[in-house]
Structures are given as C-alpha cells and as structure tokens.
Amino acid sequence: QVQLVESGGGVVQPGRSLRLSCAASGSTFSSHGMNWVRQAPGKGLEWVAIIWYDARREDYADSVKGRFTISRDNSKNMLYLQMNSLRVEDTGVYYCARVFGYHCDSWGQGTLVTVSS
Amino acid sequence: QSALTQPPSVSGSPGQSVTISCTGTSSDIGGYDYVSWYQQHSGKAPKVMIYDVTKRPSGVPDRFSGSKSGNTAYLTISGLQAEDEADYFCCSIVATYTDVVFGGGTKLTVL
C-alpha cells in the first residue's frame, strides 16, 4: 500500500478557486491511477475525478466537469485537484485514493473544503 | 450517473450475521464483476473490505464476504463484532470503465 496525505482545503467563497494536493509515499505512485472522491457533511461518497498512471487520460463526474482539473507530477509523487468556480454544493471532505485494478486500495485522511459566503 | 441504492441502516447482535444489499442497473453492477465495498468508521477514511465482487484484501477477516445476483450486490458480515459498527458503501464501475458510482451508504449498528 501507500501513504496518502491531502492538503489545501479551507474556507472559500462561491465562485472562487482552490487547489488540493495529495502527497504519496513509496515508489509505486507512478504505476497507478488516482482518484479524487468527496463526501459532503453527513452524506455518502461521490467520485469526482480519475487520472491515469501516466497522466495521458483523465475523466470527471458530470457535477464537476469543466470546473475541476485533476493532474499529477510523478517526479514528485504528487496528485492535484484544481477547483474553479466553486459552489456551495462542492462543500465536503475530499479524499485522494489509489486505484488498484477496479477499486481503491489506499485512501488519504481527507481535507475539508467549505464553500460559503 | 445515479447513485447505487443501499438500505440506510441495518442492525444485528454480536455473533449474528447481516447482509447489506446494493442495487444498480445493467450499466454498472449488472454489467461488470467490479463491485467493491468500503467500511468507514466515523471521522475516518474509507477502507476496502471486498473488491471484484467476492475478493477480500489481505488483513480483512473472512467474516466479510461479497456476492452478486443480477443488478444487486451483497455484503455479508457473519459473527458480528462491536468493531464492525460503521458505515458501509458499495461501489461499481460504469460503462466507461473509468467512471465509478457509489451507493448512498448503510449504517451498521451492532446492538
């Protein structure tokens, strides 16, 4: 497995931007796809975005398409989520999670994003 | 993509068995053998308990098992223990093989 640590969360006004980071330990980061998954307060999990191991492909949930961008820097073992035009409904804990096959085998502890005026 | 359907809550006494269902469609659960189940204790990160419908990661007790029939997947926990009290989420890939969809979650209470 791998250790994942998210950062970059905070309180932001609607319409503003925020960039989340996820630092991964270990030498296998560049071999795996990575997901961002979020959880609104008291709610269930919602998949946000995925990026291929080599960053050649990415995909997004319809709820964030056109506003969020997932990226990675394999030389630094880092995953990112650039969030623009934030909405109140984007509030929640954001987790980065490693893809293994067709599931997520390692998760970070999450970072809280609060969108509020 | 609509969320998979799970019962909001289930409960059982220590030593008993409980089964949590997760219903989707032929575009997700019914179409692929890539259902996973996650356990989440309050305030903690999710942890995979079952993947590829029936497979158990190393370290997960064999009290946890998964199955699927048609468009519905099941997580069964036998020999319930107090530490099993948590939220459980199912997950399936969808037709694109990249997107995933989660269930709404089921709160397991050990009486």
HADDOCK unambig.tbl for C-alpha pairs under 7 A between the chains (distance, minus, plus):
assign (segid A and resid 44 and name CA) (segid B and resid 104 and name CA) 5.04 0.50 0.50
assign (segid A and resid 44 and name CA) (segid B and resid 105 and name CA) 5.77 0.50 0.50
assign (segid A and resid 45 and name CA) (segid B and resid 102 and name CA) 6.23 0.50 0.50
assign (segid A and resid 46 and name CA) (segid B and resid 102 and name CA) 6.33 0.50 0.50
assign (segid A and resid 47 and name CA) (segid B and resid 100 and name CA) 6.40 0.50 0.50
assign (segid A and resid 47 and name CA) (segid B and resid 101 and name CA) 6.56 0.50 0.50
assign (segid A and resid 102 and name CA) (segid B and resid 34 and name CA) 6.15 0.50 0.50
assign (segid A and resid 103 and name CA) (segid B and resid 36 and name CA) 6.32 0.50 0.50
assign (segid A and resid 103 and name CA) (segid B and resid 51 and name CA) 6.41 0.50 0.50
assign (segid A and resid 104 and name CA) (segid B and resid 48 and name CA) 6.99 0.50 0.50
assign (segid A and resid 105 and name CA) (segid B and resid 48 and name CA) 6.12 0.50 0.50
assign (segid A and resid 107 and name CA) (segid B and resid 45 and name CA) 6.40 0.50 0.50
assign (segid A and resid 107 and name CA) (segid B and resid 46 and name CA) 6.76 0.50 0.50
assign (segid A and resid 108 and name CA) (segid B and resid 45 and name CA) 6.60 0.50 0.50
assign (segid A and resid 109 and name CA) (segid B and resid 44 and name CA) 6.69 0.50 0.50
assign (segid A and resid 109 and name CA) (segid B and resid 45 and name CA) 5.23 0.50 0.50
